[in-house]
Amino acid sequence: MTDTPESTSERIAVAGQRRGVNHALAWSGIAAAAVFIVAVVFFSGFFIGRATA
C-alpha cells in the first residue's frame, strides 16, 4: 500500500510498446495465414494434377 502509483506517462509508454508488439504479432499472423493458404492451394493443385496426368 505504500507503493507510489505509476505516472501517467509511464503507463502510456508501456501501453504504446505493447500496442506496437501486438500490432507486429497480428501482421505476422496474417502473413503466416496467407502463406499457409497459398501453400495449401498450390500443393493441392500440384497433387491433383500429378494424379490425373
C-alpha positions in Angstrom: 0.0 0.0 0.0 3.0 2.3 0.4 4.0 1.9 -3.3 3.6 5.0 -5.4 1.4 4.5 -8.4 3.0 4.7 -11.9 2.9 8.1 -13.5 0.6 8.6 -16.5 3.5 9.0 -18.9 5.0 5.7 -17.8 1.6 3.9 -18.4 1.2 5.5 -21.8 4.8 4.4 -22.8 4.2 0.8 -21.7 0.8 0.8 -23.5 2.4 2.1 -26.6 5.1 -0.6 -26.6 2.5 -3.3 -26.0 0.4 -1.9 -28.8 3.4 -2.0 -31.2 4.2 -5.6 -30.2 0.6 -6.7 -30.6 0.4 -4.9 -34.0 3.6 -6.7 -35.2 2.3 -10.0 -34.0 -1.0 -9.5 -35.7 0.6 -8.7 -39.0 3.0 -11.7 -38.8 0.0 -13.9 -38.0 -1.9 -12.6 -41.0 1.2 -13.1 -43.2 1.6 -16.7 -41.9 -2.0 -17.5 -42.6 -1.8 -16.1 -46.1 1.4 -18.2 -46.8 -0.4 -21.3 -45.4 -3.4 -20.8 -47.6 -1.3 -20.2 -50.7 0.7 -23.3 -50.0 -2.4 -25.5 -49.5 -3.9 -24.3 -52.7 -0.6 -24.8 -54.6 0.1 -28.3 -53.3 -3.5 -29.5 -53.6 -3.4 -28.4 -57.3 0.0 -30.0 -57.7 -1.0 -33.3 -56.3 -4.4 -33.3 -58.2 -2.6 -32.5 -61.4 0.1 -35.2 -60.7 -2.6 -37.8 -60.0 -4.6 -37.1 -63.2 -1.6 -37.0 -65.5 
